[in-house]
Amino acid sequence: MLDRSGWESQLLETGFLGIFLCPLWTLSRLPSHTPPSTIVIWGFRWLIFRIMLGAGLIKIRGDRCWRELTCMDYHYETQPVPNPIAYFMHRSPWWFHQFETLFNHFIELVVPFFIFLGRHMCIIHGVLQILFQVLLIVSGNLSFLNWLTIVPSIACFDDTSLAFLFSSRQGGVKDQLAQMQVKRAAGEQLPLRYGCYVRKVVNISFGLLIAYLSVPVILNLLNSRQVMNTSFNPLRIVNTYGAFGSITKERTEVIIQGTSSMDPNDPTAVWEEYDFKCKPGDLKRRPCFISPYHYRLDWLMWFAAFQTYEQNEWIIHLAGKLLAQDEAALSLMATNPFAGRAPPRWIRAEHFKYKFSRPGGKHAGDGKWWIRKRIGPYFPPVNLQGLQKFYEDRSWPHPAQA
């Protein structure tokens, strides 16, 4: 799995590297043709190397199914927010799932080293990594993570390999590039301005900083007890990454329900379900496509489902918001069964085991994408009055007072 800190760290590090492509404080002093520093380009390559190799190593070390080539038997059904393609991919033959796992190992454990094997292999690395991320985008809803991972892969391409993207007209980008290359081949050099020297010093300092901060990251990659998605410095600009070191073998879901009944223990009480925007809930709702978007609450509910509510106190906070019909909280939900009515008197959460229905099977014929079986209560019925002390102990504003 990849937690919030991993996403934030990758975003922060990518943005940090982007600053050095053309520092704003020397922009006005640089010639218009000044290319990005080779040090900065290698900074991006070093980032994609760590992202992919870290992910590959954490898989091999983290879960037996990655070594037995069986992880893809579970992945599509149990990933955070499956999409319709995952529904059908889950039923692929066992040999295809094994091929997918081997391909994943090749991309994450072998291909990263291509960046050190010369220009052509570096370009192949960039192509394969981008195609791999596109496949993940199509087959799952990992949101902007895959798009973000594409960014450092672009640094694997040089001007010549990207020239086909630009016009060949005279005075265009491709023509200007050709003229620059001719001048460079002829040994012509423009006088360096003050801003260029400043930029060189900044880039060299940047390279030394990255090298220094990479030491604990490299040691972590070599360690058999490798940790994933961890920062070894307070600035979080050089980090260790790793996704899906273990695969959840069964999918469980937390279903939040509300009732207007005075007595939550009354067997005749009618409990109505809240649906989230994308996570599984209603059995007949088609899995959704959300990339490149990210529904934070849906993602958190995935984590909460294989933990307890004591480990995720925020879910009780959410229950209070729903009891108060809080508009901000309800805007994060797909449906509100109490819309246009009095708010619910009680909220509870039930724990269910979810499985994909079989395409063409009985449940699918009834319009059901999912089959579910109740595990038991996730948290007991709560009301606003009963939650007051819970909120006070945590210095949370009581929903009724908002």
Buried (B, 14 or more C-beta within 10 A) or exposed (E): BBEEBBBBBBBBBBEBBBEBBBBEEBEEBBEEEBEBBEBBBBBBBBBBBBBBBBBBBBBBBBBEBBBEBBBBBBBBBBBBBBBEBBBEBBEBEEEEBBBBBEEBBEBBBEBBEBBEEEEEBBBBBBBBBBEBBEBBBBBBBBBBBBBBBBBBBBBBBBBEBBBEEBEEEEEEBBBBBBEBEEEEEEEEEEEEBEBBEBBEEBBEEBBEBBEEBBEBBEEBBEEEEBEBBBBBEEEBBBBBBBBBBBBBEEBBBBBBBBBBBEEBEEEEBEBBEBBBBBBBBBBEBEBBBBBEEBBEBBBBBBBBBBEEBEEBEEBBBBBBBBBBBBEEBBEBBBBBBBEEEEBBBBBBBBBBBBBBBEEEEEBBEEEBBBBBEEBEEBBEBBBBEEBBEBBEEEEBEBBEEE
